[in-house]
């Protein structure tokens, strides 16, 4: 990793950036219930994600699947990733409310936090409706991940709030940016991706700036603690993107398929590719190292 950031950003930048983000929100925000045709049928002959991004692509199990089963798996995997998005955006909304509670509501900074919460409310509804349309059910996460999420939203402070948000948002953003212009991808998925990409660009700018501003104020003990907690959060988020039940739905043994996916260089490469920007941001700041860095690597996020 490169040298840590040591220069403290100008405090006036916080209000200036939030003001620009508020203006951007006023110009380009969307209501998914209006913008997306939810009554349009889902074409079973189209992909929901590029085939090379599917967790089993290139494995012996991929060879067993028919073309129809591969496309069904693509829909189920996109839906599974969306449920993780719902899980973390629900956590993020609670953390942003707590962040706003401790700050001045008359500032642009806090007002943008409230604006982002409103965006995330719409995104969770949008993701939930897409999950249904793609033929998936929202299954509860395993107990460890579920309770880790509950703990994280309760104890996360400034840099952890925004680093965690940046990780999940950047990974989803990369996958969705790739889908938007791809005409082999279902129109529903592309429409959801288009809305999310536009609005999340503002969220990521907000999170990136706030993380960098707060991180440089933290002492060595606080930073060490934050690296470990962040490593755990990224590990459990990245390794739960694909629920094993998606494999059972296309006729595969979920344990066998999960093992094949974990060992699949194509899938590991996809996660590394999707996380590359957030790894660069947090790595440059010195937030990925030691035991925390071990969890990032174990999740296949560092290559």
ZAMARGU-4260 file (C-alpha; in steps of 0.2 Angstrom, whole numbers, plus 5000, padded with zeros to 4 digits):
<rodrens>
0) 5000/5000/5000 | 5006/5018/4997 | 5009/5031/5011 | 4995/5036/5022 | 4986/5052/5019
5) 4992/5065/5032 | 4986/5081/5026 | 4970/5087/5034 | 4957/5093/5021 | 4951/5111/5023
10) 4936/5111/5034 | 4927/5124/5023 | 4927/5110/5009 | 4914/5100/5019 | 4900/5113/5017
15) 4905/5118/4999 | 4905/5099/4993 | 4888/5096/5002 | 4880/5112/4994 | 4886/5105/4977
20) 4879/5088/4981 | 4862/5095/4986 | 4861/5105/4970 | 4865/5089/4960 | 4851/5080/4970
25) 4839/5093/4965 | 4843/5092/4947 | 4844/5073/4945 | 4834/5062/4957 | 4822/5049/4952
30) 4807/5040/4958 | 4809/5021/4953 | 4790/5018/4955 | 4787/5030/4941 | 4803/5029/4930
35) 4803/5010/4929 | 4790/4999/4920 | 4787/4986/4933 | 4773/4978/4923 | 4785/4973/4908
40) 4788/4954/4907 | 4806/4948/4911 | 4812/4940/4895 | 4820/4923/4900 | 4831/4923/4884
45) 4841/4938/4891 | 4855/4939/4904 | 4854/4949/4920 | 4872/4951/4921 | 4887/4948/4909
50) 4889/4929/4909 | 4908/4931/4914 | 4902/4939/4930 | 4892/4924/4936 | 4900/4915/4950
55) 4901/4898/4942 | 4907/4905/4925 | 4921/4894/4918 | 4919/4880/4930 | 4914/4862/4927
60) 4897/4866/4935 | 4894/4879/4922 | 4896/4866/4908 | 4882/4856/4916 | 4870/4870/4914
65) 4859/4873/4899 | 4858/4890/4891 | 4841/4893/4900 | 4848/4888/4917 | 4863/4899/4915
70) 4852/4914/4911 | 4841/4910/4926 | 4856/4909/4937 | 4861/4926/4931 | 4844/4933/4936
75) 4845/4924/4953 | 4863/4930/4956 | 4858/4948/4952 | 4844/4947/4964 | 4855/4939/4978
80) 4867/4954/4976 | 4852/4966/4977 | 4847/4958/4994 | 4864/4961/5001 | 4862/4979/4994
85) 4846/4981/5004 | 4854/4973/5019 | 4868/4986/5019 | 4858/5001/5014 | 4847/4998/5028
90) 4862/4998/5040 | 4869/5014/5031 | 4852/5023/5033 | 4853/5020/5052 | 4871/5025/5053
95) 4867/5041/5043 | 4853/5045/5055 | 4865/5043/5070 | 4878/5054/5061 | 4865/5068/5058
100) 4859/5066/5076 | 4876/5072/5082 | 4878/5086/5070 | 4870/5103/5066 | 4855/5100/5055
105) 4856/5118/5048 | 4872/5114/5039 | 4873/5108/5021 | 4883/5093/5027 | 4869/5086/5038
110) 4855/5091/5025 | 4864/5081/5012 | 4864/5066/5024 | 4845/5067/5026 | 4844/5068/5007
115) 4855/5053/5005 | 4844/5044/5017 | 4829/5048/5006 | 4838/5041/4991 | 4842/5025/5000
120) 4824/5023/5005 | 4819/5023/4987 | 4834/5012/4982 | 4829/4998/4994 | 4811/4998/4988
125) 4818/4998/4970 | 4829/4983/4974 | 4816/4974/4983 | 4804/4975/4968 | 4818/4970/4956
130) 4821/4955/4967 | 4803/4949/4965 | 4803/4952/4947 | 4819/4941/4944 | 4811/4926/4953
135) 4820/4927/4970 | 4815/4928/4988 | 4824/4938/5001 | 4831/4925/5013 | 4838/4930/5030
140) 4856/4931/5031 | 4866/4918/5042 | 4866/4922/5060 | 4884/4928/5061 | 4882/4940/5047
145) 4865/4946/5053 | 4871/4950/5070 | 4887/4957/5064 | 4877/4970/5054 | 4867/4974/5069
150) 4882/4977/5079 | 4891/4987/5066 | 4877/4999/5064 | 4877/5002/5083 | 4895/5005/5085
155) 4902/5012/5069 | 4910/5029/5071 | 4914/5042/5057 | 4927/5033/5046 | 4919/5016/5048
160) 4902/5023/5043 | 4909/5030/5027 | 4922/5017/5023 | 4909/5003/5025 | 4897/5013/5014
165) 4910/5017/5001 | 4915/4998/5000 | 4897/4992/4996 | 4892/5007/4985 | 4908/5005/4974
170) 4906/4987/4972 | 4888/4988/4966 | 4892/5003/4956 | 4906/4994/4945 | 4894/4980/4941
175) 4880/4992/4937 | 4890/5004/4926 | 4895/4989/4916 | 4877/4983/4914 | 4869/5000/4909
180) 4875/5001/4891 | 4875/4982/4888 | 4860/4977/4876 | 4861/4959/4881 | 4856/4963/4899
185) 4837/4964/4904 | 4830/4981/4902 | 4823/4980/4920 | 4841/4977/4927 | 4848/4991/4916
190) 4835/5003/4922 | 4838/5000/4940 | 4857/5001/4937 | 4855/5018/4928 | 4845/5026/4942
195) 4857/5019/4955 | 4873/5024/4946 | 4867/5042/4945 | 4862/5044/4963 | 4876/5034/4970
200) 4889/5044/4962 | 4884/5058/4974 | 4884/5046/4989 | 4901/5040/4985 | 4908/5058/4984
205) 4900/5062/5001 | 4907/5046/5009 | 4924/5047/5001 | 4927/5065/5007 | 4920/5062/5024
210) 4931/5046/5027 | 4947/5055/5022 | 4942/5071/5032 | 4939/5060/5048 | 4952/5047/5046
215) 4967/5059/5048 | 4960/5065/5065 | 4960/5047/5072 | 4975/5041/5083 | 4984/5024/5080
220) 4973/5014/5092 | 4957/5020/5084 | 4964/5017/5067 | 4970/4999/5071 | 4952/4995/5078
225) 4944/5002/5063 | 4955/4992/5051 | 4949/4976/5059 | 4931/4980/5060 | 4931/4986/5042
230) 4940/4970/5037 | 4926/4960/5045 | 4912/4970/5037 | 4920/4969/5020 | 4923/4950/5022
235) 4905/4946/5027 | 4898/4957/5013 | 4909/4951/4999 | 4907/4932/5004 | 4888/4933/5005
240) 4885/4941/4989 | 4879/4925/4982 | 4866/4915/4993 | 4869/4896/4990 | 4851/4894/4988
245) 4852/4902/4970 | 4862/4886/4965 | 4848/4874/4972 | 4835/4884/4962 | 4844/4879/4945
250) 4846/4861/4951 | 4864/4861/4958 | 4870/4855/4975 | 4872/4872/4985 | 4887/4866/4995
255) 4896/4859/4979 | 4892/4875/4969 | 4897/4887/4983 | 4914/4878/4985 | 4917/4879/4966
260) 4913/4897/4966 | 4925/4901/4980 | 4939/4893/4970 | 4934/4900/4954 | 4947/4912/4947
265) 4934/4921/4936 | 4923/4925/4951 | 4937/4930/4962 | 4943/4941/4948 | 4926/4949/4947
270) 4926/4954/4965 | 4944/4960/4964 | 4939/4971/4949 | 4923/4977/4957 | 4933/4983/4973
275) 4948/4990/4964 | 4943/5008/4966 | 4938/5007/4985 | 4954/4997/4988 | 4964/5011/4980
280) 4955/5024/4991 | 4956/5015/5007 | 4973/5008/5004 | 4981/5024/5001 | 4974/5031/5017
285) 4981/5016/5026 | 4965/5008/5031 | 4969/4991/5023 | 4983/4982/5032 | 4987/4970/5046
290) 4973/4958/5052 | 4960/4969/5043 | 4970/4967/5027 | 4969/4948/5029 | 4950/4948/5029
295) 4950/4959/5013 | 4962/4946/5005 | 4953/4931/5011 | 4937/4938/5003 | 4946/4939/4986
300) 4946/4958/4986 | 4965/4961/4984 | 4969/4949/4970
</rodrens>
